[in-house]
């Protein structure tokens, strides 16, 4: 897959920053279906930074692979700040990474509700220091646009985390 040049530049910046700081990265992806990991691994030599990626599209996968509780999924739904934070923390706990990013959202065209519109994505980035950053964004555009924008925001959050850590 080919990503836009500006997205690849973000990924290259993240990889260089992580190399300089000795950091490893994991991804936990729902609405992007692995696009964040794909973007990072499109760059030759990324294996020294990318530890692993979890594609947890189904709630069962979120429970089994990331340890997201069934109670949380039932109470707030998969597309929520709480689940994004739990996904990031779960990816960190189940990897050798120093930073983990998670995304869960509604890329469309269906799946929206009155309180969760198409384009809504919750992003979370967890670090070994215990900090978990969160961003809630409602992206405009079609499914492809939402997923591309989600990748860019996830990379930005990882860059922010790497700069802190």
N, C-alpha and C positions, 0 to 999 in steps of 0.2 A: 504494500500500500504506500502511496505517496501522500505526505502531509504538506501543507502550505509551508513555504520557506520560513515565515516568521514563527511558526510552531516548532519547526526543526531547530531554529536558532534558540528558542526557549529551552528545548530539551538539551541541546548542546551546552548551554549555559549552566543548566542544572547539573549535568554530568561532570563538567569541569569543576564546579563548586564543590560537589560531593567528593570528587577525587582529591581536591586540595585539602579537604577537611577529614578525609578518611571515613566518609559516611556511605551507608548502603540504604537502598530504597525498596519498598514493597508497595504494591497497589492492590486495592480492593474495589472492584468495579461492578456496578449493576447496570445502569442505563447506557454506559459506554461499551459494555461487552468486551473489554480488553484493549480498547483503543489507546489508553494511556500507556500501558505496558508496550503495546505495539509501536507507539511513537518513540519511546525510549530505546527499544531494542532495534529500531530501524537504523540506529547509529552504530557503526562498527566499533567494537571495543566496549560497549556498554555493560558487558557482563561483570566488570569490576565494580559497578555501582548497583545495578539492578539485581536484587536478591530473588524476588519472585512476584508473581501477580496472581491474584484470586479473582476469578470471574464468578460472581455470586448473584446471578440474575434472579433466581428463584429464592423465596424465603427459606426453603429447606436448606439451600446452599449457604445462605447467610448464617443459619443456625449451626450446621455441621462444620463448615470450614472456618468460620470466624467467631463462633461462640455467641452470636447475637441471640438473646433470650426470646423464647416464644412469647412470653408475657409482654415484652417490649414491642414486638412486632404486632401483636394483637391490639395493644393499648394505643400506640401512636401511628402504626402503619409503617411500611417499609420506606416510604418517602417522607423522611422526617429528620430533624436535626439529631435527635437522640439515636436513631439507627445509624446515621452517617458516622457519628462519634464512636458508637460501639463497633462498627465495621473497621474504622481506622485503628482503634485500640486492639481489636481482635487480630488484625493483620500484623500489627507490630508484635503482639504476644506470640504469634505462630510463625515467626520468621526470624532471620538473623539481621533484619534491617534496623537502622537507627531512626528512619522516618517512614511513615506509611500514610498514603493518601487514600481516601475513600470517596466514592460518589454514588448517589442514589437519587433517581429522579424520574420524571415523566417526559420522555423525548417526543411522544406523540406518534401519529396523529390522534390516537385514542388514549384512554386511560385516565383522563382528567376527571376531577370532581369539582364541586363548588369551591372547596377550600384549597385544592391542589390542581392548579391549571397546567396545561401543556407548557413545557419549557421550564417548569420548576425543578431545580436541582439543588440538593444539599451536598456540600463538599465538607470534608473534615480531613485534617492533617495532624497526625499524632507523632510525638517525639519521645525518645527514651527518658526525657526529663519529666514526663507526665503531662506536659502541655498538649491540649487538643484544640486546635483552631477550627473555626466553623465559618462557612459562608453560605448564605441562602441567596440564590439568584434565579430570576425568571428570565430565561433567554427568549428572544424573538426568533421567528423563523421556523423552518420545517425540521423534521427529525435530524437530518444531516447537520444542519446549522447548530441545533441544540447540542448534539454530541461533539462537534468540533469545538464549540465554545467551552464546553465542559472540560475537554482535554486541556485547553489553554489555561483555564482557571486552576485546574489541578496542578499543572506544571508551575504556575506562579506561586501556589501555596507551598509546594515542595521547595521552591527557591527560597521563599521566605523562611521556611523551617530550617533549611540548610544554612542560611545566613545567621540565624539565631544560634544554631547548635554546632 
